[in-house]
Amino acid sequence: MTDADTETPNPERTPYAIVGGEAVVRKLVDTFYDQMDEDPDFFGIRKLHPPSLATSREKLYMFLTGWLGGPPLYTAEFGHPRLRARHLPFAIGEAERDQWMTCMTQAMEVVGIPPEMRTQLEASFANTADWMRNKDG
């Protein structure tokens, strides 16, 4: 057994804490959805959402908060995220995946996510975004 095996989690070293906690996660989500709503390059993913993005914003904020190591807001209210199952009704291919990734990458840059954390998050987001695909092309 190594020291790492017995080390207790440190909430100050979670991605949630590193990016800046609640305020920054909220700003990230708002920037992401503002870009999606305003930039025609993201029309493919925007059309998969309802006219009002309020519920989508809140759910993504809650999910990302827990996913980044903050309070488990999403699971406390809705249970396990079941991301792929919840997204199966929407046709998600390479174009939608790439639009989502570009939108999130730009949002992370705009809000000033630290470069090392941004690189780590981009890799995790890319894996998840690719896993969400449910159609060819």
N, C-alpha and C positions, 0 to 999 in steps of 0.2 A: 504494500500500500504506500502511495506517495503522499506528500503533503497536500497535493492538489485534491486527492481523494477525500481527505478529512477537512478540507477548507470549507468554511461556511459561506453561503452566498453573501455577497456584499451588494446591497441595493444601490450603492453609489457608483458601482461599476457596470450596471446594466446599460444596455443601449438606450433605454428610456431616460436614465439619468444623464448619460453622456450627451444625448442630443438636446437636452434642456427641459425634459419633463412635459407636463401637461400643456403649457403655453405653446411650446414649439411643436408638439404633436398636433395640436389643434390648428396651428398656423400651417403646418405641412398639409394637413387634410384640406383646409380651406383653399390653399394655393393650388393644390392638385385639382380640386373640383372647379375652381374659378377658371383655370387654364382649359380644362376639359369643356367647360361651358362656352368659353369665348373664342377658342382657337379652332378654326375649321379643320386643321390637321388632325383633330381628335374627334371628328364627327362620328367615326365608326364606333367608338366606345360611348360617346355621348348618347347616341340613339338607343343604346341598350338600357339606359336609365330612364326613370320617370321624369316628367316635365319639371317637377320640383326636386332639387337635389338634397333637400333638408334631411330626409331620413337616411339617404346614402351617406351624407357627410357624418351624421352622428354614429352610424354603425361602423364606418371605417375608422373614425376616431376611437371608438370603444375597442374595436378589434386591435388596432395598432398599439394602443396603450398597453394592453396585456401582452401582445406578441413581442413588444420591445422590452418587456420585463417590469412594466408598471402594474398598477392595480388591474385585476382581471375583470374589467367592466363588462365586456361582451359576454363572457361565459357566465358571469353572475346573473345577467338578465336573460340571455337566450340559450345558454347551454353551449355544448361543443360547437365550434364554428361550422364544421362540415363544409368547408369552402367549395370543394368541387361539386358536391351534391347541390348546394344552394345556387351554383352558377350553371348547372346543366341546362336549365331552360333557355339560356342565352347562347347563341352561336358565337363561339370564341375560337378564332383561328390565329394564324400567324400575324395578320394585320392588326387584329384587336390586341393581341399580346404585345406587339411592338408599340402600338399607340399608348397602351397603358404604361409600359416601361418608360417610354420617352416622356410622357406626362409626369410620372413619378420622379424620374431622374431630374427633370427640370425643376420640379417643385422642391426637391431636396437641395438643389443648388441655390434656388431663390431664397429659401429660408436659412441657408447657411449651416447645413449639417456639416460637421467637421469632416474633412476629406477622407480620413482613415475609416470613419464610421460610414460615410457615404459609400465607399468602395465595398465594405462588408454588406451593407444593406442592399446595394444594387445586385450583388451576387445572390443574396437570399430572395429578393423580389423576383429576379430573373428565373430562378428555379421554380418558384411558386407560379409565376405568370405562365411559364411554359407548361407546367403540370395542369393548369386550368384549361388548356386548349381541348376542345371537344369536336372540332371539325377540321377537315383537311384544308390546307392552304391558308 
